[in-house]
Amino acid sequence: MRKILLALMMFHVVTPLWAQVSPQFSNYMFFRQAYNPAVAGSENYVDMTALYRAQWVNINGAPSVAGLSVHAPIKSISSGIGFTFYNEMTGEQRLTMGNVNFAYGHSFRFGRLSAGIGLGLYQRALNGDKLIAPEGNYESGGVNHNDNYIPNTKVSAWTPELSTGLYFNNDRLYLGVGVMNLLQMKSTLAAPGGEAQIRATRTLAFMGGYRISVGKKFFLLPSVMVKTEFKNYQSDVTLLLQYKDNIYGGFSFRGSSSKTKDALVAMLGFRIVKGLNVGYSYDFSLSALNNANSGSHEAFINYRLPLRDKSKPGKIIYNPRNL
């Protein structure tokens, strides 16, 4: 039934469909560049993060996504450069996206403000040979959907993408707003008797977080993420408690109202060695799907490579032997 519904939803004769391309991560605060290109180079280190999410475990065809984010400052021109990549599977659909981000920033006494732009390319793919149509014939070992609007083979389409954003940060605070799928480009997936035109939805993402000292060794880390395509809203509100820079734990709630509540998230992370951190989160589903799945799992690993500050001159040693 899932494959039948997917086929009917995806393919109609030249019917435009709308789809959101922005990723869903519970650990959004550690993967900020995926939502805002202005994050690139905002810190004094090379930041590398790899993340994997398995959503709604035990539901056949549920989404899973793997992501990678790398960014670093270019101090000589007060800028930063970064790269994001993720690959998402949902049923027989695949969405692969890569973005190159560039940000220019200016430092003030109270922090740094950056503006960024991201140029990307994404590919939508559908395994048409894995779908099952109500009138299809599959007994002979071949694929015959008996429907000209459902592909018999794997189909795909490449589409360019543009994003932009603003980002402010200092030692305690970060605030940012990013716009993804700015051009709302469409992907065209062809079938023998028609095609589906899938247009990416323009999405705005707001993020913010603050570091609060609690004594000498503990810190509270509240943060928020709000995403909208200007009709519907999704929010994540998170509170973490961190001990020094060694370990943290806390909870997050996803949903903006009683009707849109989605998950309660438990989060835990720790430092393996200096600069290398790992984290894990588990989503307890609160939506109507809670009886059909056993939650969502997400894990990441992050490495931060500090950069040397070349602005300070070295010690001058005078040698008078030739005087």
Salt bridges, closest charged atoms under 4 A:
ASP47 OD1 - HIS71 NE2 3.95
ASP47 OD2 - ARG304 NE 3.33
GLU92 OE2 - LYS3 NZ 3.96
ASP236 OD2 - ARG254 NE 2.91
ASP245 OD1 - ARG211 NH2 3.61
ASP262 OD2 - ARG254 NH1 3.08
ASP283 OD2 - ARG53 NH2 2.79
ASP283 OD2 - ARG254 NH1 3.14
GLU298 OE1 - ARG53 NH1 2.77
